[in-house]
Amino acid sequence: MKIAVFAAALSSVLAFAMTAPVVHAQDVKLHEPIFDQLYKQAKAANETEVVYYTAARTEEAERLNELWSENFPDIQLTIVGKKAPELITQVEAEKAAGVVHADVVTMTQPYVAVQWKRNGRYQPYKVSSFDRLGDYADKDGAYYSSGVYLLPAAYSSRAIADKNDLPKSFADFLDPKWKGKIVLADPATAGNNRTFFLAMFQAGKIDWPYLEKLAKQDVLFVRGNAEVVRALASGERAVTPTISSFNVIVSKEKGQTVDFYGLKDGTLVTEQPSGILSGAPHPTAAKLLLEVLTSAEGQAIQADAGKYWPTNSDSKSIAGLPQLASFNPFNVDLDELSDDKGADDFIKRFAKTFGRE
């Protein structure tokens, strides 16, 4: 599986109404034969529960629970929601202790999925929608990206009134006029930014001389994307070269003065891999849950709540979001991004470059 980087013109992708109609999960019936088949098999095996670890926002989890309860009332869906780094740490700790509590895990750090596959952490399973997921399905069925979102540039519309004044490329962020006006989530603590910088390096979009120059721009570092949005919305800082589209969309819905846009260098699209853990305590119910997560219906319901793009080609477009197919993608190799030593060395050098050791 690969991460896609999308070339985009300098324009706000949020120039649309933010009042998309709500998809009611309780009204959706899953009619594909595979659902009934796995449901019966799970009940016959006395699997009365399926445990789902996810980095999804509360609204997504609630919609999924409604859909599940409506269609599979005899199996309890237990959702454990945490931020991706915490989920990954918990799964690793449980593995070290010789136990597996989760059946299915969805996170927002795709390079970790590559590592887990390499280490035999997933139980491969080819979902019925495999052919409709394209590049978002691991070729061996180890994991699937159930949704994608953007990591674009963003700005404070309070600090910058004219969008023509925005940085149009990575190189533009080096202009002296942006000194003291840039905010970044630290890649040491923000998984999305780690993915972003590693991918941009791999794609040849930036290099160490570039970062050495950026380090002279008095960049404000914060822990994560939520803090970046707050710094932009308040006008404390004016721009950032990368942020999660989700955080910006939610902020705009609240009426805050922040927006995102595409740089000429390209906009990274990152994935949310989902897979069944090896040794899952409820293996058949786990397959059923993965079928739901990769189905057109399941993705539409969660993507609508989570403000991201579904990957099943049969899933309806989410109202208010631009078509991914219009972004002209090129690919970045996740295997390289999943190299622990290389990534750790990058983070150490990044910290040294910015004087954050």
DRENMI-740092 format. One line per field, with one value per residue (C-alpha): chain; z negated, x negated, y. Coordinates in nm, 3 decimals. Layout:
<atoms>
cadena	A;... $
w	Z;... $
u	X;... $
v	Y;... $
</atoms>
This chain:
<atoms>
cadena	A;A;A;A;A;A;A;A;A;A;A;A;A;A;A;A;A;A;A;A;A;A;A;A;A;A;A;A;A;A;A;A;A;A;A;A;A;A;A;A;A;A;A;A;A;A;A;A;A;A;A;A;A;A;A;A;A;A;A;A;A;A;A;A;A;A;A;A;A;A;A;A;A;A;A;A;A;A;A;A;A;A;A;A;A;A;A;A;A;A;A;A;A;A;A;A;A;A;A;A;A;A;A;A;A;A;A;A;A;A;A;A;A;A;A;A;A;A;A;A;A;A;A;A;A;A;A;A;A;A;A;A;A;A;A;A;A;A;A;A;A;A;A;A;A;A;A;A;A;A;A;A;A;A;A;A;A;A;A;A;A;A;A;A;A;A;A;A;A;A;A;A;A;A;A;A;A;A;A;A;A;A;A;A;A;A;A;A;A;A;A;A;A;A;A;A;A;A;A;A;A;A;A;A;A;A;A;A;A;A;A;A;A;A;A;A;A;A;A;A;A;A;A;A;A;A;A;A;A;A;A;A;A;A;A;A;A;A;A;A;A;A;A;A;A;A;A;A;A;A;A;A;A;A;A;A;A;A;A;A;A;A;A;A;A;A;A;A;A;A;A;A;A;A;A;A;A;A;A;A;A;A;A;A;A;A;A;A;A;A;A;A;A;A;A;A;A;A;A;A;A;A;A;A;A;A;A;A;A;A;A;A;A;A;A;A;A;A;A;A;A;A;A;A;A;A;A;A;A;A;A;A;A;A;A;A;A;A;A;A;A;A;A;A;A;A;A;A;A;A;A;A;A;A;A;A;A $
w	0.000;0.070;-0.049;0.227;0.268;0.460;0.662;0.599;0.709;0.454;0.358;0.051;0.055;-0.202;0.032;-0.018;-0.249;-0.578;-0.628;-0.481;-0.553;-0.840;-0.751;-1.000;-1.081;-1.230;-0.889;-0.704;-0.644;-0.543;-0.289;-0.138;-0.201;-0.370;-0.662;-0.738;-0.687;-0.929;-1.181;-1.199;-1.220;-1.501;-1.701;-1.642;-1.782;-2.087;-2.002;-2.187;-2.165;-1.929;-2.062;-1.844;-1.915;-1.713;-1.686;-1.545;-1.691;-1.922;-1.652;-1.425;-1.703;-1.788;-1.426;-1.390;-1.712;-1.587;-1.257;-1.432;-1.692;-1.423;-1.212;-1.462;-1.795;-1.940;-1.931;-2.154;-1.983;-2.244;-2.122;-2.286;-2.157;-2.203;-2.005;-1.759;-1.948;-2.266;-2.081;-1.925;-2.261;-2.422;-2.152;-2.178;-2.557;-2.541;-2.288;-2.515;-2.798;-2.578;-2.551;-2.272;-2.386;-2.060;-1.760;-1.510;-1.523;-1.319;-1.351;-1.167;-1.129;-0.814;-0.843;-1.165;-0.969;-0.742;-1.047;-1.201;-0.880;-0.856;-1.216;-1.174;-1.391;-1.153;-1.066;-0.689;-0.567;-0.218;-0.254;-0.003;0.110;0.181;0.551;0.478;0.250;0.515;0.378;0.035;-0.016;-0.119;0.153;-0.107;-0.296;-0.610;-0.644;-0.460;-0.460;-0.557;-0.492;-0.392;-0.477;-0.369;-0.528;-0.354;-0.439;-0.647;-0.751;-0.986;-0.797;-1.088;-1.026;-0.643;-0.470;-0.110;-0.005;0.271;-0.002;-0.120;-0.068;0.256;0.213;-0.054;0.066;-0.005;-0.377;-0.378;-0.285;-0.570;-0.590;-0.748;-1.026;-1.359;-1.188;-1.125;-1.354;-1.328;-1.519;-1.641;-1.442;-1.761;-1.918;-1.618;-1.405;-1.109;-1.094;-1.119;-0.822;-0.639;-0.673;-0.597;-0.289;-0.165;-0.202;-0.015;0.263;0.293;0.201;-0.084;-0.211;-0.506;-0.360;-0.333;-0.698;-0.808;-0.645;-0.788;-1.135;-1.106;-1.071;-1.445;-1.405;-1.694;-1.776;-1.947;-2.044;-1.787;-1.518;-1.764;-1.908;-1.557;-1.485;-1.808;-1.726;-1.381;-1.486;-1.757;-1.515;-1.732;-1.418;-1.056;-0.858;-0.870;-0.586;-0.710;-0.926;-0.937;-0.725;-0.991;-1.255;-1.020;-0.904;-1.262;-1.354;-1.062;-1.161;-1.494;-1.314;-1.382;-1.149;-0.995;-0.652;-0.457;-0.101;0.137;0.213;0.564;0.430;0.353;0.069;-0.118;-0.157;-0.447;-0.535;-0.824;-0.816;-0.974;-1.034;-1.244;-1.503;-1.508;-1.797;-1.801;-2.074;-1.850;-1.503;-1.316;-1.468;-1.381;-1.015;-1.033;-1.175;-0.908;-0.643;-0.786;-0.799;-0.435;-0.303;-0.109;-0.371;-0.671;-0.519;-0.417;-0.769;-0.940;-0.680;-0.708;-1.084;-1.061;-0.775;-0.556;-0.223;-0.190;0.009;0.130;0.490;0.432;0.138;0.207;0.199;-0.128;-0.078;-0.097;-0.031;0.302;0.516;0.447;0.808;0.917;0.736;0.974;0.724;0.715;0.465;0.174;0.057;-0.293;-0.341;-0.359;-0.596;-0.826;-0.891;-1.267;-1.279;-0.982;-1.128;-1.472;-1.317;-1.124;-1.439;-1.624;-1.339;-1.299;-1.670;-1.646;-1.333;-1.508;-1.836;-2.019;-2.160 $
u	0.000;-0.114;-0.054;0.063;-0.056;0.180;0.079;0.324;0.359;0.347;0.709;0.915;1.068;1.320;1.509;1.826;2.124;2.045;2.403;2.382;2.689;2.648;2.638;2.853;2.677;2.986;3.156;2.882;2.931;2.633;2.773;2.462;2.461;2.118;2.265;2.533;2.287;2.024;2.287;2.429;2.083;1.978;2.290;2.241;1.889;2.036;1.859;2.079;1.840;1.591;1.332;1.237;0.943;0.974;0.839;1.174;1.347;1.645;1.902;1.757;1.763;2.122;2.237;2.053;2.208;2.555;2.496;2.359;2.636;2.902;2.757;2.584;2.770;2.647;2.280;2.158;1.929;1.684;1.506;1.184;1.107;0.769;0.528;0.322;-0.011;0.163;0.343;0.021;-0.156;0.127;0.125;-0.253;-0.237;0.028;-0.179;-0.484;-0.270;-0.162;0.204;0.430;0.735;0.832;0.983;0.955;0.742;0.779;0.512;0.387;0.020;-0.003;-0.375;-0.301;-0.066;-0.358;-0.570;-0.295;-0.247;-0.621;-0.624;-0.322;-0.095;0.201;0.422;0.470;0.828;0.950;1.270;1.552;1.497;1.127;1.149;1.336;1.063;0.789;0.454;0.610;0.611;0.291;0.219;0.208;0.517;0.322;0.487;0.709;0.735;1.093;1.058;0.812;0.765;0.543;0.233;0.245;0.109;0.331;0.358;0.529;0.786;0.770;0.400;0.408;0.698;0.583;0.521;0.293;0.042;0.018;-0.294;-0.235;-0.515;-0.745;-1.013;-0.784;-0.785;-1.152;-1.064;-1.172;-0.818;-0.706;-0.965;-0.789;-0.458;-0.487;-0.353;-0.422;-0.318;-0.637;-0.696;-0.834;-0.486;-0.251;-0.226;-0.077;-0.369;-0.620;-0.448;-0.440;-0.810;-0.929;-0.704;-0.814;-1.178;-1.115;-0.934;-1.222;-1.002;-1.230;-1.580;-1.806;-1.932;-1.566;-1.497;-1.813;-1.678;-1.329;-1.486;-1.590;-1.227;-1.149;-0.897;-0.658;-0.637;-0.330;-0.242;0.027;0.268;0.528;0.275;0.179;0.541;0.570;0.255;0.393;0.749;0.633;0.403;0.099;-0.061;0.035;-0.055;-0.160;-0.292;-0.098;0.199;0.475;0.773;1.003;0.891;0.944;1.288;1.409;1.263;1.441;1.769;1.731;1.686;1.314;1.092;0.879;0.874;0.657;0.527;0.299;-0.062;-0.203;-0.447;-0.160;0.072;0.014;0.306;0.264;0.452;0.632;0.533;0.762;0.673;0.740;0.473;0.312;0.459;0.776;1.004;1.312;1.180;1.509;1.668;1.345;1.391;1.747;1.629;1.362;1.627;1.832;1.536;1.447;1.804;1.950;2.221;1.990;1.739;2.001;2.141;1.804;1.654;1.955;1.897;1.517;1.487;1.268;1.285;1.405;1.189;1.453;1.531;1.901;1.926;2.107;1.904;1.922;2.112;1.884;1.555;1.371;1.322;0.986;0.972;0.931;0.597;0.361;0.182;-0.168;-0.285;-0.526;-0.662;-0.535;-0.800;-1.067;-0.860;-0.817;-1.191;-1.211;-1.580;-1.563;-1.261;-1.422;-1.741;-1.532;-1.351;-1.682;-1.837;-1.517;-1.527;-1.894;-1.835;-1.565;-1.754;-1.505;-1.739 $
v	0.000;0.353;0.705;0.935;1.291;1.515;1.819;2.101;2.461;2.738;2.752;2.685;2.341;2.455;2.685;2.485;2.467;2.298;2.177;1.827;1.612;1.369;1.000;0.809;0.484;0.323;0.348;0.156;-0.217;-0.430;-0.675;-0.835;-1.215;-1.197;-1.003;-1.260;-1.545;-1.413;-1.301;-1.654;-1.809;-1.575;-1.654;-2.026;-1.990;-1.812;-1.487;-1.242;-0.948;-0.783;-0.536;-0.242;-0.011;0.309;0.662;0.778;1.081;1.027;1.103;0.832;0.576;0.661;0.624;0.292;0.164;0.258;0.079;-0.229;-0.248;-0.219;-0.499;-0.730;-0.697;-1.027;-0.928;-0.645;-0.394;-0.267;0.045;0.164;0.512;0.680;0.893;0.689;0.702;0.585;0.305;0.186;0.194;-0.003;-0.271;-0.302;-0.327;-0.597;-0.787;-0.767;-0.904;-1.197;-1.095;-0.972;-0.778;-0.606;-0.782;-0.497;-0.180;0.139;0.406;0.713;0.621;0.406;0.335;0.143;-0.085;-0.176;-0.257;-0.469;-0.663;-0.725;-0.850;-1.079;-0.869;-0.891;-1.187;-1.149;-1.156;-1.071;-0.870;-0.903;-0.542;-0.603;-0.515;-0.192;-0.060;-0.038;0.079;0.118;-0.262;-0.435;-0.692;-0.972;-0.857;-0.769;-0.428;-0.181;0.194;0.264;0.636;0.908;1.272;1.558;1.708;2.050;2.393;2.620;2.982;3.225;3.428;3.671;3.733;3.708;3.880;3.830;3.469;3.594;3.678;3.315;3.102;2.914;2.657;2.518;2.758;3.054;2.972;3.076;3.434;3.668;3.808;3.479;3.485;3.450;3.366;2.990;2.717;2.341;2.033;1.864;1.541;1.388;1.403;1.433;1.119;1.305;1.545;1.265;1.100;1.434;1.516;1.163;1.150;1.492;1.390;1.066;1.254;1.501;1.797;1.913;1.832;1.914;2.243;2.348;2.260;2.441;2.755;2.699;2.670;3.036;3.142;3.134;2.849;2.789;2.418;2.271;1.917;1.832;1.949;2.073;2.316;2.430;2.515;2.712;2.912;2.993;3.064;3.304;3.485;3.400;3.254;3.308;2.994;2.630;2.412;2.111;2.018;1.759;1.862;1.716;1.966;2.259;2.144;2.101;2.440;2.609;2.447;2.625;2.954;2.991;3.193;2.917;2.754;2.511;2.513;2.326;2.416;2.386;2.126;1.889;1.795;1.475;1.238;0.999;0.684;0.515;0.147;-0.112;-0.475;-0.784;-0.859;-1.202;-1.398;-1.188;-1.329;-1.309;-1.397;-1.437;-1.127;-0.946;-1.041;-0.914;-0.581;-0.544;-0.613;-0.329;-0.089;-0.155;-0.159;0.132;0.179;0.162;0.400;0.654;0.670;0.707;0.941;1.170;1.196;1.209;1.460;1.242;1.060;0.696;0.453;0.207;0.305;0.227;0.465;0.791;1.111;1.299;1.624;1.925;1.746;1.773;1.462;1.296;1.179;1.542;1.584;1.394;1.166;1.029;0.770;0.744;0.409;0.328;0.059;0.327;0.539;0.237;0.199;0.259;0.340;0.572;0.753;0.783;0.919;1.170;1.290;1.334;1.532;1.736;1.829;1.924;2.132;2.336;2.360;2.140;1.875 $
</atoms>
